[in-house]
Amino acid sequence: MDSGDHINIRGRVREHGARRLTIARMNAPKDWQGELRTALAAHREPVTIFSNNDFRLFLQSFAIFFTATMLFVM
């Protein structure tokens, strides 16, 4: 193997990064800042301890626990 056969890894990594950046820019929505602000605002909303899904999960878990306890007691 002579010195002419070496692969330029750094150049390939830069080219790959440039391609990925171009693809990301093409796939980004026009108003990406607005969507980002909306997503961040939704993420920052206070979470209650018993939201809809959590309360339903609690009730299901309690029903299973109660049923298992009653079967064990009998």
N, C-alpha and C positions, 0 to 999 in steps of 0.2 A: 504494500500500500504506500503510495507516495503522497506528498503534501497536497497535490492537486485533487485528491479524492476526498478530502475532508468536507463534511457537511456544515454549512453555516447555520447552526442551531438558533443563534440569537436572531438572525434575520427571519428565519421561519416563524419563530415565536412572535416577533413584531408583526409580521404579515398576518398571522392567524388572529392576533388581537385586533388589528385594523379591520379584518373581515367581520369579526364578531361585533365590533362597535358599529359598523355599517349596518349589519343585520338588525341589531338592537334599535338603532335609530329609525330604520324603515318600519319596524314592528310597533314602535311607540305611537300612542294615539296623539292626535294634533294638540289636544289640551292636556298634556301629561301632567302639568303642574297642578291644574284644577283637580284632576283625578287623584293625584297624590295628596293634596290637601283634604279632599273628601275622605279618602281612606284613613288618613291620620286622625281626622276628627272623629270618625266612627270608632277607631281603635281607642281613642282617649275617653270615650263615653264611660261614665261610672257603671260598674257592673254590680248589680244587686246580688245578694247571696242566693236568692231564690228566683232566678230568671225562669222563663218558661221551660226550657229544656232541663235545667237543674232541678226544678221542682218536680217535674215528671219523673226524672231519674230517682229522686229521693222517694217519691211515692211507690214506684215499682220496687225499689230496694227494700223499703219498709214492708211492703206486702209479702215479698219473698221471705224476709226474715221472720215476720209474724207467722206465716204459714209453717215455716220450718220449726219454729218454737212450739207452736200448737201440736204439731205432729210428734215432736219429741216429748212433750208433756203427757200426751195421751199414751 
